Amino acid sequence: MAAEGHPITFTNEKGNKLQVQVINDSTVRVLHDAPHQLRLPSYTLTDDRALPKFTLDVDDEDKKLVIKTSILRIVVNFKKDLHIAWYAQSHPDMPLQEDLPNRAYPADLATGAVWHYMKRLEGDMYYGLGERTGELNLKGRRFRLERLDCMGYDAETSDPLYKFCPFYLTLSKDTSLAHGIFYNNMSRTTVDLGNENDALWGPYRYYHAEVGPLDYYIFFGPSVQDVIEGFASLMGKPDHLPPRYSFGYLASSMGYAEAHNAQTLLECFPDLCRQHDIPCDGLHLSSGYTVDEDTKQRCVFIWNEKRFSNPNDLMVKLKNAGIHVFANVKPWLLETHPHYQGLKDLHGFIWNEEDNIPGEVTQWSGGAGESASCAYIDFTSEKGFNWWKETVKTKLLMYGLEGLWNDNNEFTMLDDAYSFANEVKP
């Protein structure tokens, strides 16, 4: 086993490689590579605020390398297998987190799957992973991270849900110290926080991704707020504060826009809020406003005039009540959409070059369990981008809507050979 440079790189005779990179005093990246492994591309998230400062101490006899920042002490043990223990300088004898020896970094070279096994401390509590069902503390549960439109899910037990967020934080009941971990990998994922038991290994938790690399970042607090601040600083923050109303209650209900008298119900909504002393700052207008009366399919931007006889009047009434409205949009058009052929003629979709047609996928079209063929708009195409921009203005913003709710936007392609125009600069 050899270690060198920065990132500090460990390699062995089989070609396995593990890198430890200090991002700043409280944030460290670990990247594991197995030889000849199928993997997705990786990239480094960096902190431009300051150069990292740390010290290294190698113990050749015990086969340990100790990395110290002003806040963290990281012990890389490479005597037999390689595993890492993390400590706060304020609590030098109590690990924040510790890999499971002899099982820390398995990898399947045939499929590309990767795992990260860690010891599970009895007093630890876990929070995060995006929107999840059940208790806030995720201890004792197993979750799949996958992008599913889980309509009508059970608020206590359903899994997976819509959001894909491979970040969670650990709060120690014993020390009150918090730290977070973010796995920079967007393939299908499982996170087990104590649901699985195996007498051979003792209490553990693990992360599993269908395709590597295993690329994770540790964020130390000591407080929960500090962890979130560190994560947000690395991932990126908005250049400006969002509008004040976005911090208020933003209502959402499919029921209103699905009703035959949708406009009447929504015009009465502000009075109901006042009647029950519920301040409301915004409303997400669900896609029921786009349902075609004949086919019952959802055609983005096309108003259902029976349900919404005068959208402009509705927006004026809601705005006068202090309610801002955001319309549901979808970045694809069903093949039955009135504008599909026109955008196809413009080559405004993601394209199937082999057959010289739009890249066909299947998406939700009407009610639960209903789907139909569609194509995603190519926002890198000048024609597709300009069509979208103009249609948003003329079909939504001109009526007084103030924002968009970009729904079903995963861009799940059936064929990796589908192409993008790459004409519009970011």
N, C-alpha and C positions, 0 to 999 in steps of 0.2 A: 504494500500500500504506500503510495507516494502522495505528498501534498505540496502545492507550490502556488505562488503568485496571488493576485486578487482579481477576480474572484478566487478564493482559495479552492483549489481543485484537488480532489482525491481520485485516484485511479487504481485499478488492480489488474492482475495479469489476465483476467478474462475480458478486459475492455470496459468494465463498468466505470462510470464517471459520476461523481457527485460534486457539485459546486456550492460553496457558501459565499454569499455576497452581502457585505454590510452596506445597506442603503443609507441609514443614518443611525443615530444613537439608539433608537428604539424599534427599528425596522430592519429585518434581515430576510434575504431571499435564499431558498434552497432549490436547486435544480438537479434532478437525477436522470441520467441517461444510461440505458442498457445498449450494448452493441447490436447493430442490425435490427433494431426495433422499429416497427411501424409507429409513426408518431405524427402529430400535427405540428405546424411551425410554432416556434416560441419566440418571445420577445421580452425585453427587460423593462419593467416599470421603474423609473428613476425619480429621485428627489433632487431638484436643482437648487434647493435652498442653501445647501452647504455640503462640502466634501466630507465623507465619512471619516471618523477618527476612531481607531481601535488598536489594540495590541494583540500580539500572538505569543503563545508560550507552548512549546512542544515538549512533551514528556515521552522520550523514546522508550523508556523502560516500561511504563504502563500503557504505552500506545494511545496517548490522548493528545489532542490539540485543544487549547483553551483560547477562545476569542473573547476579549473584553472591550465593551464600550463603557461610557460613563454610567449606563443604566443596566446593561445586560451582561451576563456571563454565559457563554455558549461552550459546552464541553462536547467535542466530537471524539467518540470512542471508536478506535479502529483496531483493537487488539485481536478480535476474532471476526466479528462482522462489524459493519459500520452503523452506528446509531448515535443520536444527538440528544442531549439533555439541555434544557434552557432554565436559567435562573435569573431572578432579579437581584441586582447588587444589594438591595435592601434586605433580602431574605436569602443569604448564600447557601443555606442548608435545605431549602424546600424548593424542589423543582416546580417551575410553572407548567412545564410540559416535558414529556420524555418519550422518545421512541421506544417501541417494543423490541427489546434485544432479540436477535436472530430472526426477526420477521419484519423489520422496519420498512423495506422498500422492495417488495416483490414486483416482478414484471413478467408478462407473458409475451415472449418474442414473436410467437405466431400470430396473435391477434392484436398486439399493441397495448393490451390492457395494463394498467398500473394500479398499485395500492400504496397506501401509507398507513401503517399500523402504529398506534401510540398507546401507552399505558393510560388507563382511566382511573383517575383519583376519586375516591369516594365522595369527597366534599365539593367536587366541581359541578357547576351548573352551566348549561349551554343555551345560547340565544342566537337567533339569526336564521340564515339560509333563506332569506326572503320571506314571502308569505307562506305560513304553515298552519295546519289545523291543530286543535288541541291546546294544551297549556303553553305559556310562553317559554318555560323551561323545557327544553327538548330532551332532557336526560332520559335514557332508557328507550329511545325510539330509533327507528331506521327510516331514512327518507331517500326517495329517488328524486333526482333533479332532472327534469325533462319538461319540454314546453308543450303542455296540453291545455286545450280549451275546456276545462272541467266544469261544464255547466251543471248547476244544481248539486254541488258537492256537499258532503257531510262535514260540518264545521268542526267536528271532534276527531274524525278518523281518516278522512279521505287523503290520498296521496298517490301520485304527485299532483301539485297544483300548477298554476300558470307560470309563476316566476322562476327563473333560473338564476340563482345567486349563490355561488360556492364560497361563501364567507360566513363564518360564525365566530362568536366570541365566547371565551370561557371565563367565568367568574368563580374564584375560589372562596368557599365558605370559611375556610380556615384562616386565610390571610387577607381577604377582601381585595386581592389583586386581580386585575383583569388583563387578558391578552386576547388577540384575535388571530385567525388564520384565514388566508385567502388562497384558493387554488386557482391558478391562472390557466384554466382548461375549460373549454365549452362543450366537450363531448358528454354523452349521457353518463350520469354520475350517481353513485350511492354513497350516502354518509350514514354510518351506524354509530350512535352515541350511547351504546350500552344495551342494545336490543339482543345482540348476539353474545353467547357465552361458550367458552371452551376451557375445560379444566386444565388442559395442557399449558395455557398461556396466562391464566389469571385475568383480572378485569382489563379490558381493552376497548378501544374505539378505532374506527378505521374510515378511510376515504378510498373510493374505488372509481376510476374513470375507464370507460370502454377503450379509449385510445389515449396514449401519452402525448406529451411528456408529463412527468410528475414535477410540477413547478409550483412552489408555494412560498408565501410571504408570511412572516410572523410579525405582529404588531403588539408591542408592549404598552400598557397603560401608564401609570398604575390604575387609573380609573377607567370606567366604561367610556366616559366622554373622551378621554385621551385616545383610547383605541379607535373610536369612530373618527376622531380628528385625524389620526395617522392614516387610516384607511382612505378617508376622503382626500387627503392631501396627495396621496400617491395615485389614486384613481382619477382625480381631476374634479374641480369644482366649477360651478357656473361663474361667468365673469361678472354677473350682477345678481342682486337679490331678486327672487321671484316676486310677483305682485302680492300685496298684502292679503288680498282676498283668497289667495291659494292656500293660506294657512287656516282658513275657516272650514266650516262644514261644506263639503261638496257632495251633493245628493246624486244618487244613481239608482235607477230602477228600470228594468226592461218592461215592466208592466205598463207604465205610462205610454211609451211609444208603440207598444204592441196593440193597444186598445183601439177600437173603431172610432172612438171619440177622443183621441189622444190630445188634440189641441185644447179641447174644453177642460180635460183633466189637468193639463199642465198650467193652464191659465188660472185654475183654482189652487194650485200648489202653494203659492206664496201665502194665501189666506189660511191654509191648513197649518203652515209653519208658524204663523203668528198666533193662531188659535192654541197651539200646543207649546208656545214659547220656545220654538226651535229656531235660532238664527241660522240662516242659510246664505252662503256667499256664492255658490256655484251649482250648476247642474250638468251632469254628463248626459247628453241626449243619445240614447242607445239607437242601434241600427234599425229599429222599427220604422223610423221615418223613411227608410229606403225600400220597404217591402213592396214589391209589385203586386197589385190587386189580383191579377190573373194567375201568374205563375207562383206567387208567394215566395219568390226568391229575392235576395237582398242585393240591390243594384246601387252601389255607392254613388252618392251625389244626386240621385234621382228621387225627388220628394214624392211621397204618397199623398196626393192631393185630397183624398177622401179623409185621411186621418189628420192631415194638416192643411186646412183650407187656405190659411193666410199666415205663412211662417214669419213674415215681416212683423205683423201685428203681435204675434206671440212673443217674439224677441223683444219688442218694445215694452210689452207688459212685464216680462220677467226682469228686464234691465231696470225698469222704473221701481221694481221691488227690491233692487240691489242684488239680483241673481245673475251671474255671468254664465253663459252657456257654451259648452264645448261639444262639438258634434263627433259622433263615431264615424270614422273613415277606415277603409281597408285598402292596402296598397296593391290590390289586384282587382281585375274585372272578371266576372263570370262570362263565359262564352255567350250567354244569352243577354248580356248587358247591351243596352242600346248603343253605347259608344265603343264596344269591343272591336267591331270591324274597322272603324275609322282609325283607332289607335294601332291596330294590326297593320293597316296600310302604311302608317307612318313609321313602322318598326319601333314602336315605343315600348315594347315589352322585352323582358329577358328572352333571349332568342335560342331556338333549336336550329343550329346551322345545318345539321345533317339533313333535315327535312324542310328547311327554310320556312318554318312556321314558329309562332310563339312557343316558348317552353311551357308545355302543359303541366299543370299540377291539379290536385283535388283539394278543394276547400269547402268550408261550411257554407251552405247556400240558403237555408231557411230555418227550420225548426231543429229540435234535438235529433241527432242521427241523420240529418239530411245533408248531402254534399253534392257538388257538381264540378265540372271541369272549369278551370280558369287559368289566367296567366298573370304573373307579377309584372308591375310596371317597372321599367328600367330607368331608375332615377339618374343613371350616368349617361343616358341618351338625351341629347338636346331636345328632340321631339317629345319624348316621354316626360322629361322634366318640365318643359314649358306647358304641355297639356295639363299636367297635374296642377301647376301653379295657377294657370288661368281658370281651371275648373273650380279650384278651392275658392278663388275670388268671386266668381260669378254665381256659383251654386250655394255657397255657405256664407262667406264674409259679407257679401252685399246684403244679406238678410239680417245682419247684426250679430251673428255668432262671433265669439272672440277667441276661440281656440279649437284645436283638433284633438281627438282621442284616437290615436293610431292603433287599431285593433288587428289581431290576427297577422302580426307583422314579422313572423319568424323567418320568412323567405326560405322555407323548406323545399329545396330542389330535389326532384326525382333523378336527375342526371347531372353529374359534375361537369359534363361537357357543355351544358347550356352557357351561353356567352353574354357578356355585357358590352355595351358600346364604348364605355370609358371616354366619353366626350366632354362631360361636365366636370369641371374641377371642383374639389371639395370646398 
